Amino acid sequence: MTQPLLTLRGIGRSFPSGEQEVQVLKDVDLDIGHGEMLAIVGASGSGKSTLMNILGCLDRPTTGTYTVSGQDVGTLDSDALAALRREHFGFIFQRYHLMQHLTATGNVEVPAVYAGTEGSARDARARQLLARLGLEDRTEHRPSQLSGGQQQRVSIARALMNGGQVILADEPTGALDSKSGQEVIGILRELHAQGHTIIIVTHDMQVARCTERIIEIADGAIVGDRPNVPTVAAPAQTVGDDTPTPPAMTRPTLGIARFSTGWARFSEAFRMAWRSMMAHRMRTALTMLGIIIGITSVVSIVAIGEGAKRFVLADIKAIGTNTLDIYPGHDFGDDKAASIRTLLPADLQAIAAQPYVHSVTPTTMRSLRLRYRSADVNGNVNGVSDNFFSVRDIQMASGTDFDANDVRHQSQVVVIDQNTRRKLFPDGTDPVGKIILVGSLPCTVIGVAQEKKSMFGENKSLNIWLPYSTGASRLFGQQHFDSITVRIRDDQPTKAAEESIVRLLTLRHGGKDFFTFNMDSIVKTAERTSQSLTLLLSLIAVISLVVGGIGVMNIMLVSVTERTREIGIRMAVGARQSDVLQQFLTEAVLVCLVGGFIGVLLSYGISFVFSLFVKQWQMIFSLGAVVSAFLCASLIGVLFGYLPARNAARLDPIEALARE
């Protein structure tokens, strides 16, 4: 005796109702053989739909056993049940249950997507099935563009996509006119003739009489099970007696390429997520908005911070970042510093001889009167060496600076700054070559230094520079220096150089009667301050990212509620919980990534506008900041998308399908 395809023994199903339970099915015994066509009939509330859900592995019985080809369904987990639905069952619903954002072809392909069929193979089979059912000119139409009869044919094609060994039809003609209903019944009978097991759930006895067996159910129990001589239904318009059955109507044996890698499953989830996003553009845009604002804020603030840091460092470097200043005394404000006269030209030569020193210059400064014709002003007169201008990175606007010969011969030459030029030569006369009085010493102007704008503010004082030898012998009357500035080589650590110079001068002076000021400490302080401010602002911007993430979660939760029926459809055609989880999680991450990309583009746009209004410095973008933005977007998508995705994956397929 041949083993039945489907066997139910002692099946009972009850549902909680308050503090009690309602018994919907009671001790159902049923055998369904291979290739049968039968109808389950009964009034509303008789339990026929619950029985169909158990037969289709959408629901589990409370009591009893159900076997499919000898396999006990009760021992299977959710993924195994999904595989059983995917491989052996095809569902035809009264309300069609097509996904509105997919075309007819896309709807038919869904079961094959979860079966792992290659894209080209499933597309070809979907089009074959639609053509066989008379919809070859409707393959790219969406459900809203199809009539009820055409939508039901699409659902039949979907049921056959993976073979449809068992076709479960729930009131397949209930929403159709009589002509379309007869066509659907004709298609089902043809499928039965080709070997499919057809189970029709209906309350319409006229439909039931078109089957070979009628099972009556009332109050959750089978009250009748009798054979029937089917009445002849009108054939489907697309099925002709002389037309040979094409391979598309038979169980497929080729084209199923199982997911061998996680990448294949991810690529399919990515495609479905992208289609869903494109189908709901406004919802997607609103979901992205928070992420766009957050990413734009973070990337822009980091770019502004980096630009500000470089601007500050450039100003500091203009002073000389790898320089070391040496002053007499123990610290700034030392009252005894004026009486210490140990910084001498011999120290200058000893320091210059060190291998880690690039150049060295002394400074001796006095405030003296500066005169040219009728102009008479007070200015700072600085005695320096020929290396001073390279140490301080001062360029000439006109003329030139003095050289070692001028220092050696105590030349009466000076370089003036722009403030001095404006005061002594207000009529715009070229100062180069002119003789000015410095105190009572006539000096020739050989150069005018460029004006240096700084974030530290403009220098309002008047400055001129002359050889320190000239100042010492002819103006100041002193041989010692007020300070010495040492420029360290770029490839040398300034801290080690500072320690070496301190040791050298301590030995030369017989004690430490000086102190040093390392400009590198200013750079480090500026960098730390800039980084702290950037971090602070970035943390503030991250708040907007978190708010955006919460927005993503809220919208995705709403999306799960809105798309409950779609989730139920996907589960009915064989989607595993992990498939649903992956699709919704991929959708959340994709929304965040696209939002992140738009946010980065907006940041570059802000940079362009920023450059139009701020000329001194610009926003600096780094690859690390952009990559970090995308990583943040991905992380937010995963963190805030997981809960909605998990909720979607845990939906009960029966409740999901019942949701309108």
C-alpha positions as CSV (number, residue, x, y, z in Angstrom):
1,M,0.0,0.0,0.0
2,T,1.4,3.4,-1.0
3,Q,2.3,5.7,1.9
4,P,0.1,8.9,1.9
5,L,1.9,12.2,1.1
6,L,0.3,14.0,4.0
7,T,-0.9,12.3,7.2
8,L,-2.6,13.8,10.2
9,R,-3.4,11.9,13.3
10,G,-5.2,13.2,16.3
11,I,-4.6,16.8,15.3
12,G,-6.0,19.4,17.7
13,R,-5.4,23.2,17.6
14,S,-6.5,25.6,20.3
15,F,-5.9,29.3,20.8
16,P,-5.8,31.4,24.0
17,S,-8.8,33.6,24.5
18,G,-8.5,35.5,27.8
19,E,-8.0,33.0,30.6
20,Q,-9.5,30.2,28.5
21,E,-8.6,28.4,25.3
22,V,-10.7,28.0,22.3
23,Q,-10.6,24.6,20.5
24,V,-10.5,25.2,16.8
25,L,-9.6,21.7,15.6
26,K,-10.5,18.5,17.4
27,D,-8.9,15.1,16.9
28,V,-8.6,15.4,13.1
29,D,-7.4,12.3,11.3
30,L,-6.7,12.7,7.5
31,D,-4.7,11.1,4.8
32,I,-3.9,12.8,1.5
33,G,-2.3,10.9,-1.3
34,H,0.1,11.9,-4.1
35,G,-1.7,13.6,-7.0
36,E,-5.1,14.0,-5.3
37,M,-7.4,16.9,-5.9
38,L,-9.7,17.5,-3.0
39,A,-11.7,20.2,-1.3
40,I,-12.0,21.1,2.3
41,V,-15.4,22.7,2.8
42,G,-17.2,24.1,5.8
43,A,-18.8,27.3,7.1
44,S,-16.9,30.3,8.4
45,G,-15.3,29.5,11.7
46,S,-15.5,25.7,11.1
47,G,-11.7,25.4,11.3
48,K,-10.9,24.8,7.6
49,S,-8.4,27.7,7.3
50,T,-6.6,26.5,10.4
51,L,-6.4,23.0,9.0
52,M,-5.0,24.4,5.7
53,N,-2.4,26.4,7.7
54,I,-1.3,23.3,9.5
55,L,-1.2,21.3,6.2
56,G,1.0,24.1,4.6
57,C,3.4,24.2,7.7
58,L,2.4,27.7,8.4
59,D,1.1,26.7,11.8
60,R,1.8,23.9,14.3
61,P,-0.9,21.7,15.9
62,T,-1.4,21.8,19.7
63,T,-1.8,18.1,19.8
64,G,-1.3,15.2,17.4
65,T,1.2,14.4,14.7
66,Y,1.5,15.6,11.1
67,T,3.9,13.9,8.7
68,V,4.9,14.9,5.1
69,S,6.2,11.9,3.2
70,G,6.7,10.1,6.5
71,Q,8.6,13.0,8.1
72,D,7.2,14.3,11.4
73,V,6.7,18.0,11.0
74,G,6.6,18.5,14.8
75,T,10.3,17.7,15.0
76,L,11.3,20.4,12.6
77,D,12.6,23.9,13.6
78,S,11.5,27.1,11.9
79,D,14.2,26.9,9.2
80,A,13.3,23.3,8.3
81,L,9.6,24.3,8.1
82,A,10.5,27.2,5.8
83,A,12.5,24.7,3.6
84,L,9.5,22.4,3.5
85,R,7.2,25.2,2.4
86,R,9.7,26.4,-0.1
87,E,10.4,23.0,-1.7
88,H,7.0,21.2,-1.5
89,F,4.1,23.7,-1.1
90,G,2.7,26.4,-3.2
91,F,0.0,28.8,-1.8
92,I,-2.8,30.5,-3.6
93,F,-4.6,33.0,-1.5
94,Q,-8.1,34.5,-1.8
95,R,-6.7,38.0,-1.6
96,Y,-3.7,37.1,-3.9
97,H,-1.2,38.4,-1.4
98,L,1.1,39.9,-4.0
99,M,3.7,42.5,-3.1
100,Q,2.7,45.8,-4.5
101,H,6.2,47.1,-5.1
102,L,7.2,44.2,-7.3
103,T,6.3,43.4,-10.9
104,A,4.4,40.3,-11.9
105,T,7.8,38.7,-12.7
106,G,9.2,39.8,-9.4
107,N,6.4,38.4,-7.4
108,V,6.6,35.0,-9.1
109,E,10.4,34.9,-8.5
110,V,10.2,35.4,-4.7
111,P,10.0,31.6,-3.8
112,A,13.0,30.9,-6.1
113,V,15.0,33.8,-4.4
114,Y,14.8,32.0,-1.1
115,A,15.5,28.6,-2.8
116,G,18.8,30.0,-4.1
117,T,17.9,29.9,-7.8
118,E,20.3,31.9,-10.0
119,G,18.9,35.2,-11.2
120,S,18.8,34.4,-14.9
121,A,17.2,30.9,-14.4
122,R,14.5,32.2,-12.1
123,D,13.7,35.1,-14.4
124,A,13.3,32.8,-17.4
125,R,11.1,30.3,-15.4
126,A,8.9,33.1,-14.0
127,R,8.3,34.5,-17.6
128,Q,7.6,31.0,-18.8
129,L,5.0,30.4,-16.1
130,L,3.4,33.8,-16.7
131,A,3.3,33.2,-20.5
132,R,1.8,29.8,-19.9
133,L,-1.0,31.4,-17.9
134,G,-1.7,34.0,-20.5
135,L,0.2,36.9,-18.9
136,E,3.2,37.2,-21.3
137,D,2.2,40.9,-22.0
138,R,1.8,41.6,-18.3
139,T,5.2,40.5,-16.9
140,E,6.4,44.0,-16.0
141,H,3.1,45.2,-14.6
142,R,2.6,45.8,-10.9
143,P,-0.4,44.2,-9.1
144,S,-2.3,47.5,-9.1
145,Q,-2.1,47.4,-12.9
146,L,-3.7,43.9,-13.1
147,S,-7.3,42.7,-12.8
148,G,-8.3,40.3,-10.1
149,G,-8.2,37.3,-12.4
150,Q,-4.7,38.3,-13.6
151,Q,-3.5,38.8,-10.0
152,Q,-4.7,35.3,-9.1
153,R,-2.9,33.8,-12.1
154,V,0.3,35.6,-10.9
155,S,-0.2,33.9,-7.5
156,I,-0.7,30.5,-9.2
157,A,2.6,31.1,-11.1
158,R,4.3,31.9,-7.8
159,A,2.9,28.7,-6.3
160,L,4.5,26.7,-9.1
161,M,7.8,28.6,-9.1
162,N,9.7,25.9,-7.0
163,G,7.6,23.0,-8.4
164,G,4.6,23.2,-6.1
165,Q,4.2,19.5,-5.4
166,V,1.3,20.4,-3.1
167,I,-0.9,23.4,-4.1
168,L,-2.9,24.9,-1.2
169,A,-5.6,27.2,-2.5
170,D,-7.6,29.2,0.0
171,E,-10.8,30.4,-1.5
172,P,-9.1,30.8,-4.9
173,T,-12.2,32.1,-6.6
174,G,-13.7,34.1,-3.6
175,A,-12.6,37.5,-4.9
176,L,-13.2,36.8,-8.6
177,D,-16.1,37.1,-11.0
178,S,-17.6,33.8,-12.3
179,K,-15.7,33.8,-15.5
180,S,-12.3,34.4,-13.9
181,G,-13.2,31.9,-11.2
182,Q,-13.9,29.2,-13.8
183,E,-10.6,30.0,-15.5
184,V,-8.7,29.5,-12.2
185,I,-10.5,26.2,-11.4
186,G,-9.6,25.1,-15.0
187,I,-5.9,25.9,-14.3
188,L,-6.0,24.0,-11.0
189,R,-7.5,20.9,-12.7
190,E,-4.9,21.0,-15.4
191,L,-2.2,21.2,-12.7
192,H,-3.8,18.2,-11.0
193,A,-3.7,16.3,-14.3
194,Q,0.0,17.0,-14.5
195,G,0.6,15.3,-11.1
196,H,0.3,18.1,-8.6
197,T,-1.6,17.5,-5.3
198,I,-4.3,20.2,-5.2
199,I,-6.0,21.1,-1.9
200,I,-8.8,23.7,-2.2
201,V,-10.3,25.3,1.0
202,T,-13.7,26.7,0.2
203,H,-17.2,27.3,1.4
204,D,-18.5,27.2,-2.1
205,M,-19.9,23.7,-2.9
206,Q,-19.9,24.5,-6.6
207,V,-16.1,24.9,-6.4
208,A,-15.8,21.7,-4.3
209,R,-17.7,19.6,-6.8
210,C,-14.9,20.3,-9.3
211,T,-12.6,18.1,-7.2
212,E,-12.3,14.3,-6.8
213,R,-12.8,14.3,-3.0
214,I,-14.7,16.4,-0.6
215,I,-13.9,16.7,3.1
216,E,-16.5,18.4,5.2
217,I,-15.5,20.1,8.5
218,A,-17.7,21.5,11.1
219,D,-16.9,22.9,14.6
220,G,-13.3,21.8,14.2
221,A,-14.0,18.1,13.4
222,I,-14.2,16.3,10.1
223,V,-17.8,15.2,9.6
224,G,-17.6,13.9,6.0
225,D,-15.0,12.5,3.7
226,R,-16.4,11.2,0.4
227,P,-15.2,10.7,-3.2
228,N,-16.7,12.9,-5.8
229,V,-17.2,12.8,-9.6
230,P,-16.0,16.2,-10.6
231,T,-18.1,18.5,-12.7
232,V,-16.5,19.9,-15.8
233,A,-15.3,23.4,-15.3
234,A,-14.7,25.8,-18.1
235,P,-11.0,25.5,-19.1
236,A,-8.7,28.4,-18.7
237,Q,-8.5,30.6,-21.7
238,T,-4.7,30.1,-21.9
239,V,-4.9,26.3,-21.9
240,G,-5.7,24.7,-25.2
241,D,-6.4,21.0,-25.7
242,D,-4.0,20.9,-28.6
243,T,-1.3,22.8,-26.9
244,P,1.5,20.6,-25.5
245,T,2.4,21.2,-21.9
246,P,5.6,23.2,-21.7
247,P,8.4,22.4,-19.3
248,A,7.5,25.5,-17.3
249,M,4.3,23.8,-15.9
250,T,6.2,20.8,-14.6
251,R,8.3,20.5,-11.4
252,P,11.7,22.1,-12.2
253,T,14.7,20.0,-12.0
254,L,17.4,22.5,-13.2
255,G,18.4,26.0,-12.3
256,I,18.3,25.6,-8.5
257,A,21.8,26.7,-7.3
258,R,21.7,26.6,-3.5
259,F,23.3,29.4,-1.6
260,S,26.9,28.0,-1.2
261,T,28.1,31.3,0.3
262,G,26.8,34.0,2.6
263,W,27.6,36.5,-0.2
264,A,24.9,35.1,-2.4
265,R,22.3,35.4,0.3
266,F,23.5,38.9,1.1
267,S,23.3,40.0,-2.6
268,E,19.7,38.9,-2.8
269,A,18.9,40.6,0.5
270,F,20.6,43.8,-0.9
271,R,18.5,43.7,-4.1
272,M,15.3,43.2,-2.2
273,A,16.2,46.0,0.3
274,W,17.0,48.3,-2.6
275,R,13.7,47.6,-4.3
276,S,11.8,48.2,-1.1
277,M,13.6,51.5,-0.6
278,M,12.9,52.7,-4.1
279,A,9.2,51.7,-3.7
280,H,8.9,53.9,-0.7
281,R,11.0,56.9,-1.6
282,M,9.4,59.4,0.8
283,R,9.6,57.1,3.8
284,T,13.2,56.3,2.9
285,A,14.1,60.0,2.5
286,L,12.6,60.8,5.9
287,T,14.5,57.9,7.5
288,M,17.8,59.1,6.0
289,L,17.3,62.7,7.1
290,G,18.6,62.2,10.6
291,I,21.6,60.2,9.4
292,I,22.3,62.8,6.7
293,I,22.3,65.6,9.3
294,G,24.5,63.6,11.7
295,I,27.1,62.6,9.1
296,T,27.2,66.0,7.6
297,S,27.7,67.5,11.1
298,V,30.5,65.1,12.1
299,V,32.4,65.2,8.8
300,S,32.1,69.0,8.6
301,I,33.2,69.6,12.2
302,V,36.2,67.3,11.8
303,A,37.1,69.1,8.6
304,I,36.7,72.5,10.2
305,G,38.7,71.4,13.2
306,E,41.5,70.0,11.0
307,G,41.5,73.2,8.9
308,A,41.7,75.3,12.1
309,K,44.5,73.2,13.5
310,R,46.6,73.6,10.4
311,F,45.9,77.3,10.3
312,V,47.1,77.7,13.9
313,L,50.1,75.5,13.4
314,A,51.0,77.4,10.2
315,D,51.0,80.6,12.3
316,I,53.1,79.1,15.0
317,K,55.5,77.6,12.4
318,A,55.8,81.1,11.0
319,I,57.3,82.1,14.3
320,G,59.5,79.0,14.2
321,T,58.2,75.7,15.6
322,N,61.5,73.8,15.8
323,T,63.2,76.7,17.6
324,L,64.6,77.1,21.1
325,D,64.9,80.5,22.8
326,I,67.5,81.0,25.5
327,Y,67.0,83.8,28.1
328,P,69.1,84.9,31.1
329,G,67.6,84.2,34.5
330,H,65.6,81.4,35.9
331,D,62.2,82.3,34.3
332,F,60.2,85.0,32.7
333,G,59.9,88.0,35.1
334,D,63.1,87.2,37.0
335,D,64.3,90.5,38.5
336,K,67.9,89.3,38.4
337,A,67.8,88.6,34.7
338,A,69.0,92.2,33.8
339,S,72.2,91.7,35.8
340,I,73.1,88.4,34.1
341,R,75.4,89.1,31.2
342,T,76.7,85.6,30.3
343,L,75.0,85.1,26.9
344,L,78.0,86.1,24.7
345,P,79.2,85.8,21.1
346,A,81.4,82.8,22.1
347,D,78.2,81.0,23.2
348,L,76.8,81.7,19.8
349,Q,79.7,80.0,18.0
350,A,79.7,77.1,20.4
351,I,76.0,76.4,19.8
352,A,76.3,76.9,16.0
353,A,79.1,74.2,16.0
354,Q,76.6,71.5,17.3
355,P,75.6,68.9,14.6
356,Y,71.9,69.1,15.4
357,V,71.7,72.9,15.0
358,H,70.5,74.4,11.7
359,S,71.2,78.0,12.5
360,V,71.5,80.4,15.5
361,T,70.8,84.1,16.0
362,P,71.1,86.4,19.0
363,T,68.7,89.2,19.8
364,T,69.4,92.5,21.5
365,M,66.6,95.0,21.6
366,R,66.2,98.6,22.5
367,S,63.5,101.2,22.0
368,L,65.0,104.2,20.1
369,R,63.8,107.1,18.0
370,L,63.6,106.6,14.2
371,R,63.7,109.6,11.9
372,Y,63.5,110.3,8.2
373,R,63.1,113.9,7.1
374,S,60.1,115.2,9.1
375,A,59.0,111.8,10.3
376,D,60.0,111.1,13.9
377,V,58.7,107.9,15.6
378,N,59.6,105.5,18.4
379,G,60.5,101.9,17.3
380,N,62.0,98.7,18.4
381,V,65.6,98.3,17.2
382,N,66.7,94.7,17.1
383,G,70.3,93.6,16.8
384,V,70.4,90.2,15.1
385,S,72.6,88.0,13.0
386,D,72.3,87.3,9.3
387,N,70.5,84.0,10.2
388,F,67.6,85.8,11.9
389,F,65.3,86.0,8.9
390,S,65.7,82.3,8.0
391,V,65.2,81.3,11.7
392,R,62.0,83.3,11.9
393,D,60.9,82.6,8.3
394,I,60.6,86.3,7.4
395,Q,60.5,87.1,3.7
396,M,61.5,90.4,2.0
397,A,58.8,92.4,0.3
398,S,61.5,94.5,-1.4
399,G,65.3,94.7,-1.2
400,T,67.3,92.2,0.7
401,D,68.4,91.3,4.2
402,F,72.0,91.7,5.4
403,D,74.6,89.0,5.3
404,A,77.6,87.7,7.4
405,N,79.9,90.4,5.9
406,D,77.6,93.1,7.2
407,V,77.7,91.5,10.7
408,R,81.5,91.1,10.5
409,H,82.1,94.7,9.4
410,Q,79.5,96.3,11.7
411,S,77.7,97.7,8.6
412,Q,75.2,100.5,9.2
413,V,72.3,98.8,7.3
414,V,68.8,98.0,8.4
415,V,65.7,96.0,7.4
416,I,62.4,97.7,8.3
417,D,58.9,96.2,8.7
418,Q,55.8,97.4,7.0
419,N,54.6,99.5,10.0
420,T,57.9,101.4,10.0
421,R,57.7,101.9,6.2
422,R,54.2,103.4,6.6
423,K,55.3,105.7,9.3
424,L,58.6,107.0,7.9
425,F,57.5,106.9,4.2
426,P,53.8,107.8,4.2
427,D,53.8,109.1,0.7
428,G,54.7,105.6,-0.7
429,T,58.3,106.3,-1.5
430,D,60.4,103.2,-1.9
431,P,62.5,103.0,1.3
432,V,65.3,100.8,-0.2
433,G,68.4,102.9,-0.4
434,K,67.2,105.7,1.8
435,I,69.1,106.7,4.9
436,I,67.3,106.9,8.2
437,L,68.5,107.9,11.7
438,V,68.4,105.1,14.2
439,G,68.9,107.0,17.5
440,S,71.8,109.2,16.3
441,L,73.2,106.5,13.9
442,P,72.5,107.0,10.2
443,C,71.7,103.7,8.6
444,T,70.8,102.7,5.0
445,V,67.5,100.8,4.4
446,I,68.4,97.7,2.4
447,G,65.2,95.7,2.7
448,V,61.5,95.8,3.7
449,A,60.1,92.7,5.4
450,Q,56.8,91.3,4.3
451,E,53.8,91.8,6.5
452,K,52.7,88.6,8.3
453,K,49.0,88.4,9.2
454,S,48.5,86.1,12.1
455,M,45.6,84.6,14.0
456,F,47.3,86.0,17.1
457,G,46.5,89.5,16.0
458,E,48.3,92.2,14.0
459,N,51.6,93.6,15.4
460,K,51.1,97.3,15.8
461,S,54.7,98.1,16.9
462,L,57.5,99.4,14.7
463,N,60.4,97.1,14.2
464,I,63.8,97.4,12.4
465,W,66.6,94.9,12.3
466,L,70.3,95.6,12.1
467,P,73.5,93.5,12.6
468,Y,74.0,92.7,16.3
469,S,77.6,93.8,16.0
470,T,76.5,97.3,14.8
471,G,74.0,97.6,17.6
472,A,76.4,96.4,20.3
473,S,79.3,98.8,19.4
474,R,77.4,101.8,18.1
475,L,74.0,101.9,19.7
476,F,73.5,99.7,22.8
477,G,77.0,99.8,24.3
478,Q,76.8,96.1,25.4
479,Q,78.4,92.9,24.2
480,H,76.1,90.4,25.8
481,F,72.8,89.3,24.3
482,D,69.2,89.6,25.6
483,S,68.4,86.2,24.1
484,I,69.7,83.6,21.7
485,T,67.4,81.7,19.3
486,V,68.4,78.3,18.0
487,R,66.8,76.5,15.1
488,I,67.0,72.8,15.3
489,R,67.4,70.6,12.3
490,D,64.1,69.1,11.0
491,D,65.3,65.6,11.4
492,Q,66.4,66.1,15.0
493,P,64.2,65.7,18.2
494,T,63.9,69.2,19.7
495,K,63.6,67.8,23.3
496,A,67.0,66.0,23.0
497,A,68.6,69.1,21.4
498,E,67.3,71.3,24.2
499,E,68.8,69.0,26.8
500,S,72.1,69.0,25.0
501,I,72.2,72.8,24.7
502,V,71.4,73.2,28.4
503,R,74.3,70.9,29.3
504,L,76.7,72.8,26.9
505,L,75.8,76.3,28.3
506,T,75.8,75.1,31.9
507,L,79.4,73.9,31.5
508,R,80.4,77.1,29.7
509,H,78.9,79.4,32.3
510,G,79.9,77.2,35.3
511,G,76.2,77.0,36.4
512,K,72.7,77.3,35.0
513,D,72.0,81.0,34.9
514,F,69.6,80.9,32.0
515,F,66.3,79.2,31.0
516,T,65.0,77.9,27.7
517,F,61.7,78.1,26.0
518,N,60.9,75.4,23.4
519,M,58.4,76.5,20.7
520,D,57.6,72.9,20.2
521,S,55.7,72.9,23.4
522,I,53.4,75.6,21.9
523,V,52.8,73.4,18.9
524,K,51.9,70.4,21.1
525,T,49.7,72.6,23.3
526,A,47.9,74.0,20.2
527,E,47.5,70.5,18.8
528,R,46.1,69.1,22.0
529,T,43.7,72.1,22.3
530,S,42.6,71.7,18.7
531,Q,42.0,68.0,19.1
532,S,40.1,68.5,22.4
533,L,37.8,71.1,20.7
534,T,37.3,68.9,17.7
535,L,36.5,66.0,19.9
536,L,34.1,68.1,21.9
537,L,32.3,69.3,18.8
538,S,32.4,65.9,17.3
539,L,30.7,64.4,20.4
540,I,28.0,67.1,20.1
541,A,27.6,66.1,16.4
542,V,27.5,62.4,17.4
543,I,24.3,63.2,19.4
544,S,22.6,64.1,16.1
545,L,23.9,60.8,14.7
546,V,22.3,59.0,17.7
547,V,19.1,60.9,17.2
548,G,19.2,59.9,13.5
549,G,19.8,56.3,14.5
550,I,16.7,56.4,16.8
551,G,14.8,57.8,13.9
552,V,15.9,54.9,11.7
553,M,14.8,52.5,14.4
554,N,11.4,54.2,14.7
555,I,10.8,54.3,11.0
556,M,11.9,50.7,10.6
557,L,9.6,49.6,13.4
558,V,6.7,51.4,11.6
559,S,7.9,49.8,8.4
560,V,7.7,46.4,10.0
561,T,4.1,47.2,11.1
562,E,3.2,48.5,7.6
563,R,4.8,45.5,5.9
564,T,3.6,42.8,8.2
565,R,1.6,41.1,5.4
566,E,4.6,41.3,3.1
567,I,6.6,39.5,5.7
568,G,3.9,36.8,6.1
569,I,3.9,36.3,2.3
570,R,7.7,35.9,2.3
571,M,7.5,33.3,5.1
572,A,4.7,31.5,3.3
573,V,6.8,31.1,0.2
574,G,9.8,29.8,2.1
575,A,11.7,32.7,3.7
576,R,13.6,31.7,6.8
577,Q,13.7,33.9,9.9
578,S,17.3,34.6,9.1
579,D,16.3,35.7,5.5
580,V,13.8,38.2,6.9
581,L,16.2,39.4,9.6
582,Q,19.0,39.8,7.0
583,Q,16.7,41.7,4.6
584,F,15.4,44.2,7.1
585,L,18.9,44.6,8.7
586,T,20.4,45.1,5.2
587,E,17.7,47.7,4.5
588,A,18.5,49.6,7.7
589,V,22.3,49.6,6.9
590,L,21.7,50.5,3.3
591,V,19.5,53.5,4.4
592,C,22.3,54.6,6.7
593,L,25.1,54.1,4.1
594,V,23.2,56.1,1.5
595,G,22.5,58.7,4.1
596,G,26.1,58.8,5.0
597,F,27.2,59.2,1.3
598,I,24.7,62.1,0.9
599,G,26.0,63.6,4.2
600,V,29.6,63.4,3.0
601,L,28.6,65.1,-0.3
602,L,26.8,67.8,1.6
603,S,30.0,68.3,3.7
604,Y,32.0,69.0,0.6
605,G,29.3,71.4,-0.5
606,I,29.5,73.2,2.8
607,S,33.3,73.4,2.3
608,F,32.8,75.1,-1.0
609,V,30.4,77.7,0.5
610,F,32.8,78.1,3.5
611,S,35.7,78.9,1.2
612,L,33.6,81.7,-0.4
613,F,33.3,83.5,2.9
614,V,36.4,82.6,4.8
615,K,39.6,83.3,2.9
616,Q,42.2,82.8,5.7
617,W,41.8,79.0,6.0
618,Q,39.8,76.2,4.6
619,M,38.1,73.0,5.7
620,I,40.4,70.0,5.4
621,F,38.9,66.6,4.7
622,S,40.8,63.4,5.5
623,L,40.2,59.9,4.2
624,G,40.1,58.7,7.8
625,A,37.2,61.0,8.6
626,V,35.2,60.0,5.5
627,V,35.8,56.3,6.2
628,S,34.9,56.8,9.9
629,A,31.6,58.4,8.8
630,F,30.7,55.4,6.7
631,L,31.7,53.1,9.5
632,C,29.5,55.1,11.9
633,A,26.6,54.9,9.4
634,S,27.0,51.1,9.1
635,L,27.2,50.7,12.9
636,I,24.1,52.8,13.4
637,G,22.3,50.8,10.8
638,V,23.2,47.5,12.6
639,L,22.6,48.8,16.1
640,F,19.3,50.6,15.5
641,G,18.1,48.3,12.7
642,Y,18.5,45.1,14.6
643,L,15.5,45.4,16.9
644,P,13.0,46.1,14.0
645,A,14.6,43.3,11.9
646,R,14.4,40.9,14.8
647,N,10.7,41.8,15.3
648,A,10.1,41.2,11.6
649,A,11.8,37.8,11.7
650,R,9.8,36.7,14.8
651,L,6.4,37.5,13.3
652,D,4.0,34.6,13.2
653,P,3.3,33.9,9.5
654,I,-0.4,33.3,10.1
655,E,-0.9,36.5,12.0
656,A,1.2,38.4,9.5
657,L,-0.9,37.1,6.5
658,A,-4.1,38.0,8.3
659,R,-3.0,41.7,8.7
660,E,-4.4,44.1,6.2
